[in-house]
C-alpha cells in the first residue's frame, strides 16, 4: 500500500480540528506547487501555474467523529456526533480520544443484550445511551486523562483487503485529498489551478464556501467519495456504482437540492473520459452533497462538476474502495483541467 495514502487515511481530523491532516497535505503539496497556505478557517490552498483561467479542485479533509460532552462520576465519557453517523455501528468500536496530554484509547459501550428487557431490545440503539470506557473508575481519574471538548476519532486502520480492494479509516474523503496531491504533481497547464483541501464539509460544507469566495474560480471540480451499490441489500435503482468500474461522474446531488452539474462541465467530463479511454460511471444522487454544492453558488456562480470514488461502508470506522477507481479519478481530473484551461 502506498505509504502516503496510508498516512492520509489514518491521520486524525474531525470537523474543525483538521490541523494534523492539514500539515500532511500541505507538506506534500509544497513539493509540486509554487504557493501553499493554510487560511483562517484551516483550508489548505495550493496554487500552481499561470494563465487567464482560474480552476479550483476541492476535496474535504475532515472525517466523521465524536466530541466529549460529559464525564460521569464513575469515569465514563459521554459524547456527541460530528457528521452523519449511524448509531447502530457505534457499540464496541475502538476510538482514540485526542487529549492534550496524549492519545487515550477507549471503547464505546452500551447495555449488554443479556440484561435488556424485551421492550429494550425492540428499540433502536441511540448514541445518547452509549458511553466511552477508558478504563477509569472515577471522574477525577478520567479528568487526569481527558476533558470535556476533546475530539474523538475511530481507531486508525488501513490496508489491502484483497488485490486492488483497499480499506481504511476516513476514506471519505481522504482518497480525494490523495487524488489532489497526485493531480497537482501531474498537471502542466496554462491556467491558475488551485488545489483546496477543505475543512468542515461533514457539518455544512463550510471550508468550501470561504475558499471559493477567496479564489473566485472560473471553473471548479469537487473530488469526493460516494455510496457503492455492489453489496447485499442495495438495489441498482438505489445505487448502480460498482467498485473497480471506474470513477463516478456525478450529474446531480440530493435530487437537485445540492449541485446540478453544469451542462458544459458534464459534457467535458464525459467526453474527456471517452476520448482518453478512462473507465467511468454515471451517478445521479438522491441524497448527499459534496463541496460542489456550495462552490457553484459562489459570487455570480461557478460552473462546477463532481468526480467521486465509489466506496462501501461510507461514514463508518472502515470503508472499502478500489485503487483503480482512485487512479481513474486522478487521470480524468488531469485531462479535464487541461481541457478547461483551453
C-alpha positions as CSV (number, residue, x, y, z in Angstrom):
1,X,0.0,0.0,0.0
2,X,1.3,3.5,-0.9
3,X,2.9,5.0,2.3
4,X,1.4,8.4,1.7
5,X,-2.1,7.1,1.1
6,X,-1.8,5.1,4.4
7,X,-0.7,8.3,6.3
8,X,-3.5,10.3,4.9
9,X,-6.2,7.7,5.6
10,X,-5.0,7.2,9.2
11,X,-4.3,10.9,10.2
12,X,-6.8,12.5,12.6
13,X,-9.0,15.4,11.5
14,X,-12.7,15.7,12.6
15,X,-14.6,18.9,11.6
16,X,-12.9,22.0,13.0
17,X,-9.8,20.0,14.2
18,X,-8.1,19.3,10.9
19,X,-4.6,20.6,11.7
20,X,-2.8,17.3,11.7
21,X,-4.1,16.1,8.4
22,X,-3.7,19.7,7.0
23,X,0.0,19.6,7.7
24,X,0.4,16.2,6.0
25,X,-1.4,17.5,2.9
26,X,0.3,21.0,2.8
27,X,3.8,19.4,3.1
28,X,3.1,17.2,0.1
29,X,1.6,20.0,-2.0
30,X,4.6,22.1,-1.4
31,X,6.6,19.6,-3.5
32,X,4.6,20.4,-6.7
33,X,3.0,23.8,-6.1
34,X,4.5,27.3,-6.1
35,X,2.3,28.6,-3.3
36,X,0.7,26.7,-0.4
37,X,-1.1,28.3,2.6
38,X,-3.5,27.4,5.4
39,X,-6.2,30.0,5.6
40,X,-8.2,31.4,8.5
41,X,-10.7,28.5,8.5
42,X,-7.9,25.9,8.2
43,X,-8.3,25.1,4.5
44,X,-5.1,24.1,2.7
45,X,-4.9,26.1,-0.5
46,X,-2.2,25.3,-3.1
47,X,-1.6,27.2,-6.4
48,X,0.2,26.0,-9.5
49,X,0.6,27.6,-12.9
50,X,-0.3,30.9,-14.7
51,X,-2.9,31.8,-17.2
52,X,-6.2,33.6,-17.8
53,X,-8.4,30.9,-16.2
54,X,-8.7,30.0,-12.5
55,X,-9.6,26.4,-11.9
56,X,-10.4,25.1,-8.4
57,X,-10.1,21.5,-7.3
58,X,-11.6,20.7,-3.9
59,X,-11.6,17.7,-1.6
60,X,-12.6,17.8,2.0
61,X,-10.1,16.6,4.6
62,X,-12.4,16.3,7.6
63,X,-13.8,13.0,8.8
64,X,-16.8,12.0,10.8
65,X,-16.1,11.7,14.6
66,X,-17.2,12.5,18.1
67,X,-16.6,15.0,20.8
68,X,-16.7,14.5,24.6
69,X,-19.7,16.2,26.2
70,X,-19.8,14.8,29.8
71,X,-17.7,12.7,32.2
72,X,-19.7,10.7,34.7
73,X,-18.8,10.3,38.4
74,X,-17.8,6.7,37.5
75,X,-15.4,7.9,34.9
76,X,-17.3,7.1,31.7
77,X,-17.4,9.5,28.8
78,X,-20.5,10.7,27.0
79,X,-20.3,12.3,23.6
80,X,-22.0,14.0,20.6
81,X,-21.6,13.1,17.0
82,X,-19.9,15.3,14.3
83,X,-21.1,14.3,10.9
84,X,-23.6,11.7,9.7
85,X,-23.0,8.5,11.8
86,X,-25.4,5.6,12.0
87,X,-25.8,4.9,15.8
88,X,-26.0,1.2,15.1
89,X,-22.3,1.0,14.1
90,X,-21.0,2.5,17.3
91,X,-21.2,-0.2,20.0
92,X,-17.8,-1.9,20.8
93,X,-15.9,0.4,18.4
94,X,-12.4,1.3,19.5
95,X,-11.8,5.0,19.5
96,X,-8.9,7.4,20.2
97,X,-9.5,10.5,22.4
98,X,-7.2,13.2,21.1
99,X,-6.4,14.7,24.5
100,X,-3.9,17.4,25.3
101,X,-1.8,15.1,27.4
102,X,-1.7,12.5,24.6
103,X,-3.9,9.9,22.8
104,X,-6.3,7.9,25.0
105,X,-7.7,4.6,23.8
106,X,-11.4,4.0,24.5
107,X,-14.1,1.5,23.7
108,X,-17.8,2.5,23.1
109,X,-20.0,0.7,25.5
110,X,-23.8,0.1,25.9
111,X,-26.1,-2.0,28.0
112,X,-25.4,-5.7,27.0
113,X,-28.3,-7.7,25.5
114,X,-28.2,-10.2,28.4
115,X,-29.6,-7.5,30.7
116,X,-32.1,-5.9,28.3
117,X,-35.8,-6.2,28.8
118,X,-37.9,-7.3,25.8
119,X,-39.1,-3.8,25.1
120,X,-35.5,-2.5,25.2
121,X,-34.4,-5.0,22.5
122,X,-37.1,-3.7,20.2
123,X,-35.9,-0.1,20.4
124,X,-33.3,1.2,18.1
125,X,-29.9,2.0,19.7
126,X,-29.2,5.7,20.3
127,X,-25.8,7.2,20.8
128,X,-27.2,9.2,23.8
129,X,-27.4,5.9,25.6
130,X,-23.8,4.9,24.8
131,X,-20.5,5.9,26.6
132,X,-16.8,5.6,26.1
133,X,-14.9,3.4,28.5
134,X,-11.2,4.5,29.0
135,X,-10.6,2.2,32.0
136,X,-11.1,4.7,34.7
137,X,-13.1,4.2,37.9
138,X,-13.9,7.8,38.8
139,X,-14.5,11.2,37.3
140,X,-11.3,12.5,38.9
141,X,-9.2,9.8,37.4
142,X,-10.7,10.3,33.9
143,X,-10.2,14.1,34.1
144,X,-6.5,13.5,34.6
145,X,-6.5,11.9,31.1
146,X,-9.2,13.7,29.1
147,X,-11.5,16.7,29.4
148,X,-14.9,17.8,28.0
149,X,-14.5,19.2,24.5
150,X,-11.7,16.7,23.5
151,X,-12.2,15.2,20.0
152,X,-12.6,11.5,19.3
153,X,-11.7,9.6,16.1
154,X,-12.2,6.0,15.2
155,X,-9.1,3.8,15.7
156,X,-6.9,4.3,12.6
157,X,-6.7,1.5,10.2
158,X,-5.8,0.9,6.5
159,X,-4.5,-1.8,4.2
160,X,-5.2,-4.0,1.3
161,X,-8.3,-6.2,1.6
162,X,-7.6,-8.3,-1.4
163,X,-5.9,-7.5,-4.7
164,X,-6.9,-3.9,-5.6
165,X,-9.6,-3.6,-2.9
166,X,-8.3,-1.3,-0.2
167,X,-9.8,-0.5,3.2
168,X,-9.3,2.2,5.8
169,X,-10.5,4.9,8.1
170,X,-11.7,8.2,6.7
171,X,-11.8,7.1,3.1
172,X,-14.5,9.8,2.9
173,X,-12.7,11.9,1.8
174,X,-9.0,11.3,2.3
175,X,-8.9,9.4,-1.1
176,X,-10.0,12.8,-2.6
177,X,-7.1,14.5,-0.7
178,X,-4.7,11.9,-2.0
179,X,-6.1,12.5,-5.5
180,X,-5.5,16.3,-5.2
181,X,-1.8,15.7,-4.4
182,X,-1.4,13.3,-7.4
183,X,-3.3,15.6,-9.7
184,X,-1.1,18.6,-8.9
185,X,2.0,16.5,-9.4
186,X,0.9,15.7,-12.9
187,X,-0.6,19.0,-14.1
188,X,1.1,21.3,-16.6
189,X,-1.4,23.8,-18.0
190,X,-1.6,27.4,-18.9
191,X,-4.0,28.3,-16.1
192,X,-4.0,29.1,-12.4
193,X,-5.0,25.8,-10.7
194,X,-5.9,25.8,-7.1
195,X,-6.0,22.6,-5.0
196,X,-8.0,23.0,-1.9
197,X,-8.3,20.5,1.0
198,X,-11.4,21.9,2.6
199,X,-12.5,21.9,6.3
200,X,-15.8,21.1,7.9
201,X,-17.5,19.6,4.9
202,X,-19.2,17.0,7.0
203,X,-21.0,19.6,9.0
204,X,-22.1,22.1,6.4
205,X,-19.6,22.5,3.5
206,X,-18.0,25.4,5.4
207,X,-14.5,25.4,4.1
208,X,-15.6,25.2,0.5
209,X,-17.7,28.3,1.0
210,X,-14.9,30.5,2.3
211,X,-12.1,29.2,0.0
212,X,-14.3,29.5,-3.1
213,X,-15.0,33.1,-2.2
214,X,-11.3,33.8,-1.8
215,X,-10.2,32.1,-5.1
216,X,-13.2,33.2,-7.2
217,X,-12.6,30.4,-9.8
218,X,-13.9,30.3,-13.4
219,X,-14.5,26.5,-13.0
220,X,-14.4,24.0,-10.2
221,X,-14.3,20.2,-9.7
222,X,-15.1,18.6,-6.4
223,X,-13.5,15.3,-5.7
224,X,-15.1,13.1,-3.1
225,X,-16.5,9.6,-2.4
226,X,-19.9,8.1,-3.0
227,X,-22.0,5.1,-2.0
228,X,-21.2,2.0,-3.9
229,X,-24.2,-0.2,-4.7
230,X,-22.4,-3.6,-5.2
231,X,-23.2,-5.0,-1.7
232,X,-26.2,-7.0,-0.4
233,X,-29.4,-5.2,0.4
234,X,-28.7,-2.3,-2.0
235,X,-30.6,-2.4,-5.3
236,X,-29.3,-1.0,-8.6
237,X,-32.1,1.6,-8.5
238,X,-30.6,2.9,-5.2
239,X,-27.0,2.9,-6.5
240,X,-25.6,1.3,-9.6
241,X,-22.0,2.2,-8.7
242,X,-19.6,-0.7,-8.6
243,X,-16.0,-0.9,-7.2
244,X,-13.5,-1.3,-10.0
245,X,-15.7,0.0,-12.7
246,X,-14.2,3.5,-12.8
247,X,-14.5,7.0,-11.4
248,X,-18.1,8.2,-11.0
249,X,-19.2,11.4,-12.8
250,X,-22.0,13.0,-10.8
251,X,-24.9,14.6,-12.7
252,X,-27.0,15.8,-9.8
253,X,-26.8,15.8,-6.0
254,X,-29.6,15.4,-3.4
255,X,-32.3,15.4,-6.2
256,X,-31.3,19.0,-7.1
257,X,-31.0,20.4,-3.5
258,X,-27.3,20.1,-4.0
259,X,-25.3,20.7,-7.1
260,X,-27.0,20.3,-10.5
261,X,-23.8,19.8,-12.5
262,X,-23.3,22.5,-15.2
263,X,-24.1,21.0,-18.6
264,X,-20.9,22.2,-20.2
265,X,-18.8,20.7,-17.4
266,X,-20.8,17.4,-17.6
267,X,-20.1,17.1,-21.3
268,X,-16.4,17.9,-20.8
269,X,-16.0,15.3,-18.1
270,X,-17.8,12.6,-20.1
271,X,-16.2,13.4,-23.4
272,X,-12.8,13.6,-21.8
273,X,-13.3,10.2,-20.2
274,X,-14.4,8.7,-23.5
275,X,-11.6,10.2,-25.6
276,X,-8.9,9.0,-23.2
277,X,-10.4,5.6,-22.5
278,X,-10.8,6.3,-18.8
279,X,-13.3,4.0,-17.1
280,X,-16.2,5.9,-15.7
281,X,-19.7,5.5,-14.3
282,X,-22.6,8.0,-14.3
283,X,-24.2,8.8,-10.9
284,X,-27.5,10.5,-10.1
285,X,-27.7,11.1,-6.3
286,X,-31.0,11.1,-4.4
287,X,-29.3,12.2,-1.1
288,X,-26.0,13.7,0.0
289,X,-23.9,16.6,-1.3
290,X,-20.3,17.5,-1.9
291,X,-18.3,20.7,-1.7
292,X,-19.5,21.4,-5.3
293,X,-22.9,22.2,-3.8
294,X,-21.6,25.3,-2.2
295,X,-18.8,26.2,-4.6
296,X,-21.1,26.5,-7.6
297,X,-23.1,29.2,-5.8
298,X,-20.1,31.4,-5.1
299,X,-20.4,35.1,-6.1
300,X,-22.1,35.1,-9.5
301,X,-21.9,31.4,-10.0
302,X,-19.2,28.8,-10.9
303,X,-19.6,26.1,-13.5
304,X,-18.8,23.0,-11.4
305,X,-18.5,19.3,-11.7
306,X,-18.0,16.3,-9.3
307,X,-15.9,13.2,-9.5
308,X,-16.3,10.5,-6.9
309,X,-14.6,7.3,-5.9
310,X,-17.3,4.6,-5.2
311,X,-16.9,3.4,-1.6
312,X,-18.5,0.7,0.5
313,X,-19.5,1.3,4.2
314,X,-19.2,5.0,3.8
315,X,-19.4,7.1,7.1
316,X,-18.2,4.2,9.2
317,X,-15.0,3.3,11.0
318,X,-13.7,1.4,8.0
319,X,-14.6,1.8,4.3
320,X,-13.6,-0.1,1.2
321,X,-12.6,1.2,-2.3
322,X,-10.9,0.0,-5.4
323,X,-7.5,1.6,-6.2
324,X,-8.2,1.6,-10.0
325,X,-11.2,3.9,-9.4
326,X,-9.0,6.3,-7.5
327,X,-6.4,6.2,-10.3
328,X,-9.2,6.9,-12.8
329,X,-10.3,9.9,-10.8
330,X,-6.8,11.4,-10.9
331,X,-6.4,10.7,-14.6
332,X,-9.8,12.2,-15.5
333,X,-9.3,15.3,-13.4
334,X,-5.9,16.0,-15.0
335,X,-7.3,15.6,-18.5
336,X,-10.4,17.6,-17.7
337,X,-8.4,20.5,-16.2
338,X,-6.3,20.5,-19.4
339,X,-9.5,20.9,-21.5
340,X,-10.9,23.6,-19.1
341,X,-7.7,25.6,-19.4
342,X,-8.2,25.8,-23.2
